[in-house]
Amino acid sequence: MRLPSKPRCRSEGFHRCRVGKIQPNVKGKQMMNSTADRIRDVIASSDVVLFMKGVPAAPQCGFSAAVVQILSGLAVPFRGVDVLSDPQIREGIKVFSNWPTIPQLYVKGEFLGGADIVREMFQAGELAALLSDKGIATVST
Ligand SMILES: N[C@@H](CCC(=O)N[C@@H](CS)C(=O)NCC(=O)O)C(=O)O
């Protein structure tokens, strides 16, 4: 399976992203091919996909809610995938991205990161810039 590129981080440093600390949680885990195919399909189905807890209108976790708020503030259309309603996707997405937590944001198939990274990118103006680079319109806040 081809893993997506490393998550973006404002500092481009692993420590800022805390990848080194949390990676062992998912290391060595595997998932069914069918789950990987479903994940690939859903990521390809929309330019912006958020794996989250709950649905965009009613997030069930503060971290998911934070990303929803940022995307909504930028008026970015996105597809929310509720991992609470699908345990295979909940575990499978962690293996797919090699990232141990939810939420997980994908833009045009690229894994960006979780709530902390999305917040950092947003605050630095990098999220709007990245979306714009990829041809996804946003409103300035
Ligand atoms: N620092 C993380 C916070 C996200 C987090 O800790 N998520 C937890 C609680 S919602 C999680 O996904 N735990 C694994 C699980 O519930 O499957 C981020 O930036 O996204």
The ligand as a MOL file (V3000), in Angstrom:
LIG
                    3D

  0  0  0     0  0            999 V3000
M  V30 BEGIN CTAB
M  V30 COUNTS 20 19 0 0 0
M  V30 BEGIN ATOM
M  V30 1 N -3.7660 16.3120 18.9290 0
M  V30 2 C -4.7890 15.6820 18.1440 0
M  V30 3 C -6.0580 15.5540 18.9630 0
M  V30 4 C -7.0170 14.5150 18.4200 0
M  V30 5 C -7.2180 13.3910 19.4170 0
M  V30 6 O -6.5350 13.3080 20.4380 0
M  V30 7 N -8.1520 12.5180 19.0690 0
M  V30 8 C -8.4260 11.4030 19.9360 0
M  V30 9 C -9.6860 11.6760 20.7470 0
M  V30 10 S -11.0280 12.3370 19.7840 0
M  V30 11 C -8.5870 10.1340 19.1150 0
M  V30 12 O -8.7930 10.1870 17.9120 0
M  V30 13 N -8.4140 8.9670 19.7550 0
M  V30 14 C -8.4970 7.7090 19.0350 0
M  V30 15 C -9.8970 7.2700 18.7590 0
M  V30 16 O -10.8380 7.7960 19.3770 0
M  V30 17 O -10.0670 6.3820 17.9230 0
M  V30 18 C -5.0440 16.4860 16.8660 0
M  V30 19 O -4.3350 17.4480 16.6450 0
M  V30 20 O -5.9520 16.1650 16.0950 0
M  V30 END ATOM
M  V30 BEGIN BOND
M  V30 1 1 1 2
M  V30 2 1 2 3
M  V30 3 1 2 18
M  V30 4 1 3 4
M  V30 5 1 4 5
M  V30 6 2 5 6
M  V30 7 1 5 7
M  V30 8 1 7 8
M  V30 9 1 8 9
M  V30 10 1 8 11
M  V30 11 1 9 10
M  V30 12 2 11 12
M  V30 13 1 11 13
M  V30 14 1 13 14
M  V30 15 1 14 15
M  V30 16 2 15 16
M  V30 17 1 15 17
M  V30 18 2 18 19
M  V30 19 1 18 20
M  V30 END BOND
M  V30 END CTAB
M  END
